[in-house]
């Protein structure tokens, strides 16, 4: 080797900082999880991150890139559906994204494992987002078990109603998050009011009625992603009535976001279907009769029609609304 070649060899070795790491299954640099997903950071080098993600069955997830962003997803296990054209992806299939300027949505048809490679570090942002969601969930659980269970139940039926209305995927995704977080503002309502077994006094009721505004504020304080701005607005409006008699702003008709119109119906359905400190649960026939009676008043007519179809399919699948947790 000439002196010049040897010099270049030393430069190349220093430049690439050669190293070898062998890791066993279950080892990772960092991880974060919530009920529906687990992310494990397997490797990183400057701006490159390699992440393994597990997602439970029947969950919608989104991919959002940006100019200059490269992302690669390799499906290890399970099946997913691309919601724009219903294409099914199986193990061994993969997705490559370059300079994506809009969000795209997929749905898991079974439990899924995938490898995610990106040239833009995202793990720490995802970690903070999930931790913030868990903190909000803990706020709900710490105050009232009944409220927590109620929030979990709303997600599925809200999504089904939105699908009946052919909502865009971005609105469906916002609706799913808002359904779970819609009562987060009740974390600031005293427990003795939430669990009072009698009719609330005017003063107590005025405190309860502030929970949509407090909920919006809490979401904006906890969540930094612009995506959650729409979620916060849905939460703010979920007690507005179609005829303008709701709160906090007395909005009417299409002044109310369609996601909030859906949440209003599903929220009432679930509340009537389950026992509360101040009321016994109604049977399904009674609940549906009340929903229909309030069509055009409390509830948007087209939303009621869509909800009734979604609820019928819900029940046909053998799901009892009074047992679902």
C-alpha positions in Angstrom: 0.0 0.0 0.0 1.4 3.4 -0.9 1.8 6.1 1.6 -1.1 8.1 0.0 -3.4 5.0 0.0 -2.6 4.3 3.7 -3.4 7.9 4.6 -6.8 7.7 2.8 -7.6 4.4 4.5 -7.1 6.0 8.0 -9.3 9.0 6.9 -12.1 6.7 5.7 -12.0 4.7 9.0 -12.2 7.8 11.1 -14.9 9.3 8.9 -17.2 6.3 9.1 -16.4 5.5 12.8 -16.8 1.8 12.1 -18.5 -0.2 14.8 -20.4 -3.5 15.3 -23.3 -4.0 17.6 -25.2 -7.3 18.0 -28.4 -7.2 20.0 -30.7 -10.0 21.1 -34.5 -10.0 20.7 -36.1 -7.8 23.3 -33.2 -5.4 23.5 -33.7 -1.7 22.5 -32.5 1.8 23.1 -35.8 3.1 24.4 -39.5 2.2 24.4 -42.9 3.7 25.0 -46.3 2.2 25.0 -50.0 2.7 25.5 -52.9 0.3 25.3 -53.1 0.1 21.5 -49.4 0.3 20.5 -45.8 -0.3 21.6 -42.8 1.4 20.0 -39.2 0.2 20.5 -36.3 2.4 19.3 -33.9 -0.3 17.9 -31.1 1.9 16.5 -30.3 5.5 15.6 -27.5 7.3 13.8 -27.6 11.1 13.5 -31.0 11.7 11.8 -31.7 8.0 11.0 -34.0 6.0 13.4 -35.1 2.4 13.2 -38.2 1.6 15.2 -40.2 -1.6 15.8 -43.9 -1.0 16.4 -46.7 -3.3 17.6 -50.3 -2.2 17.0 -53.4 -4.1 18.2 -56.1 -5.3 15.9 -58.9 -3.0 14.6 -57.0 0.3 15.0 -56.7 3.1 12.6 -53.2 4.7 12.4 -51.8 7.5 10.3 -48.6 8.2 8.5 -47.6 11.8 8.0 -44.5 12.8 6.3 -43.2 16.2 5.0 -40.9 17.6 2.4 -37.5 16.0 2.5 -38.7 13.2 4.7 -38.1 9.5 3.8 -39.9 6.8 5.6 -40.0 3.0 5.2 -42.4 0.5 6.8 -41.9 -3.2 6.6 -44.7 -5.5 7.7 -43.4 -8.3 9.9 -46.6 -9.8 11.2 -50.3 -9.3 10.6 -52.5 -7.6 8.0 -53.3 -3.9 7.4 -55.6 -2.1 5.0 -54.8 1.1 3.2 -58.0 3.1 3.7 -57.7 5.2 0.5 -58.2 2.2 -1.8 -58.8 -0.8 0.6 -55.6 -2.5 -0.6 -54.6 -5.2 1.9 -50.9 -5.6 3.0 -49.6 -8.9 4.3 -46.3 -9.9 6.0 -43.4 -9.1 3.7 -45.1 -6.1 2.1 -43.7 -2.7 2.7 -44.4 1.0 2.3 -41.9 3.6 1.0 -42.7 7.3 1.4 -40.8 10.3 0.0 -41.8 13.9 0.5 -45.3 13.0 1.5 -47.3 16.2 1.9 -50.6 14.8 3.3 -51.6 12.3 5.9 -52.5 8.7 4.9 -54.4 6.2 6.9 -54.3 2.5 7.5 -56.3 0.1 9.6 -55.0 -3.0 11.3 -57.0 -6.2 10.5 -55.1 -8.2 13.1 -52.3 -7.6 15.6 -49.4 -6.1 13.7 -45.6 -5.9 14.0 -43.7 -3.6 11.6 -40.3 -2.1 11.2 -40.2 1.7 10.7 -37.2 3.5 9.3 -37.1 7.3 9.0 -34.5 10.0 8.2 -36.3 12.4 10.5 -36.1 11.7 14.2 -39.6 11.1 15.5 -39.3 8.7 18.5 -38.9 11.4 21.1 -42.0 13.3 19.8 -44.0 10.1 19.8 -42.8 9.3 23.3 -43.9 12.7 24.6 -47.2 12.4 22.8 -48.0 9.0 24.3 -46.8 10.0 27.8 -49.1 13.1 27.6 -52.1 10.9 26.5 -51.3 8.5 29.4 -51.2 11.5 31.8 -54.6 12.6 30.5 -55.9 9.1 31.0 -54.6 9.0 34.5 -56.4 12.3 35.2 -59.7 10.6 34.2 -59.0 7.4 36.1 -58.0 9.2 39.3 -61.3 11.2 39.4 -63.9 8.7 38.3 -63.8 5.1 37.2 -67.2 5.4 35.6 -66.1 8.3 33.4 -63.0 6.4 32.3 -65.1 3.3 31.2 -67.6 5.6 29.5 -64.8 7.2 27.4 -63.4 3.9 26.3 -66.8 2.6 25.1 -67.5 5.7 22.9 -64.6 5.1 20.6 -65.9 2.2 18.6 -69.5 3.3 18.2 -68.4 6.9 17.3 -66.1 5.5 14.6 -68.8 3.3 13.2 -71.3 6.2 13.0 -68.7 8.3 11.3 -68.1 5.6 8.7 -71.8 5.5 8.0 -71.6 9.2 7.2 -68.5 8.6 5.0 -66.4 11.0 7.0 -62.9 11.6 5.7 -60.1 9.6 7.4 -58.7 12.7 9.1 -62.1 13.5 10.6 -62.5 9.9 11.7 -59.1 9.9 13.3 -59.9 13.1 15.2 -63.2 11.7 16.3 -61.6 8.6 17.7 -59.3 10.6 19.9 -62.0 13.1 20.9 -64.3 10.2 21.9 -61.8 8.9 24.4 -60.8 12.4 25.7 -64.1 14.2 25.6 -64.8 14.2 29.3 -61.2 15.0 30.4 -62.4 18.4 31.7 -64.3 16.5 34.4 -61.0 16.0 36.1 -61.5 19.5 37.5 -65.0 18.7 38.8 -65.2 17.7 42.5 -65.8 14.0 42.9 -68.8 14.6 45.2 -70.5 16.4 42.3 -69.7 13.7 39.7 -70.9 11.0 42.0 -73.8 12.8 43.6 -76.8 10.4 43.7 -79.4 13.2 43.4 -80.2 16.0 41.1 -77.5 18.7 41.0 -78.2 22.1 42.4 -77.9 25.1 39.9 -74.5 25.9 41.3 -73.3 22.4 40.9 -74.7 22.2 37.4 -72.9 25.4 36.4 -69.6 23.7 37.5 -70.3 20.6 35.5 -71.2 22.7 32.4 -67.6 24.1 32.3 -66.0 20.8 31.6 -66.0 21.1 27.7 -64.0 24.4 28.0 -61.7 23.0 30.6 -61.2 19.9 28.5 -60.2 21.9 25.5 -57.7 23.9 27.6 -56.2 20.7 29.0 -55.7 19.1 25.6 -54.0 22.2 24.3 -51.7 22.4 27.4 -50.7 18.7 27.2 -50.5 18.0 23.4 -48.1 20.0 21.2 -49.1 18.5 17.8 -51.4 20.7 15.7 -53.5 17.5 15.1 -54.9 17.9 18.6 -56.3 21.4 18.0 -59.2 19.9 16.1 -59.6 17.2 18.8 -59.8 20.0 21.4 -62.5 21.9 19.3 -64.6 18.7 19.1 -64.4 18.3 22.9 -65.4 21.9 23.3 -68.6 21.4 21.2 -69.7 17.9 22.2 -72.6 19.3 24.4 -73.9 21.7 21.8 -77.4 20.9 20.6 -78.6 20.9 17.0 -81.4 23.3 17.9 -79.0 25.8 19.6 -80.0 25.0 23.2 -76.7 23.3 24.2 -73.5 24.7 25.9 -71.1 26.3 26.2 -71.8 28.6 23.2 -75.3 27.8 22.0 -74.2 26.7 18.5 -76.8 25.3 16.2 -77.0 23.1 13.1 -73.9 23.0 10.9 -72.2 25.5 13.2 -71.4 22.4 15.2 -68.5 20.2 13.9 -69.8 16.9 12.4 -67.5 15.0 14.8 -69.1 16.8 17.8 -72.6 16.1 16.4 -71.7 12.4 16.3 -70.2 12.4 19.8 -73.3 14.1 21.2 -75.5 11.2 20.1 -73.1 8.4 21.1 -72.4 10.1 24.4 -76.1 10.3 25.2 -76.7 6.7 24.1 -74.0 5.3 26.3 -75.0 7.5 29.3 -78.6 6.3 29.2 -77.5 2.6 28.7 -75.4 2.5 31.9 -76.3 3.1 35.5 -75.3 6.5 36.9 -75.4 7.7 40.6 -78.4 9.8 39.7 -80.3 7.4 37.3 -80.8 3.7 36.6 -79.8 2.3 33.2 -82.5 2.2 30.5 -83.0 -0.8 28.3 -82.1 -0.6 24.6 -85.6 0.0 23.4 -86.0 2.9 25.8 -82.7 4.4 24.8 -83.4 4.3 21.1 -86.8 5.7 21.6 -85.3 8.7 23.4 -82.6 9.2 20.7 -85.4 9.2 18.0 -87.5 11.6 20.0 -84.7 14.1 20.2 -83.9 13.9 16.5 -83.9 17.4 15.0 -83.8 19.0 18.5 -80.8 17.8 20.6 -79.4 15.7 17.8 -78.7 16.3 14.1 -81.2 14.2 11.9 -78.6 12.8 9.5 -76.4 11.8 12.5 -79.3 10.0 14.2 -80.0 8.1 11.0 -76.4 7.1 10.7 -76.1 6.2 14.3 -79.1 3.9 14.2 -77.6 1.9 11.4 -74.2 1.7 13.1 -75.8 0.7 16.4 -77.8 -2.0 14.7 -74.7 -3.5 13.3 -73.0 -3.1 16.7 -75.8 -5.2 18.3 -75.9 -7.7 15.4 -72.2 -8.5 16.3 -73.3 -9.6 19.7 -72.0 -6.6 21.6 -74.1 -5.6 24.6 -73.8 -1.9 25.2 -74.5 -2.4 28.9 -71.6 -4.8 29.3 -69.0 -3.3 26.9 -65.9 -1.9 28.8 
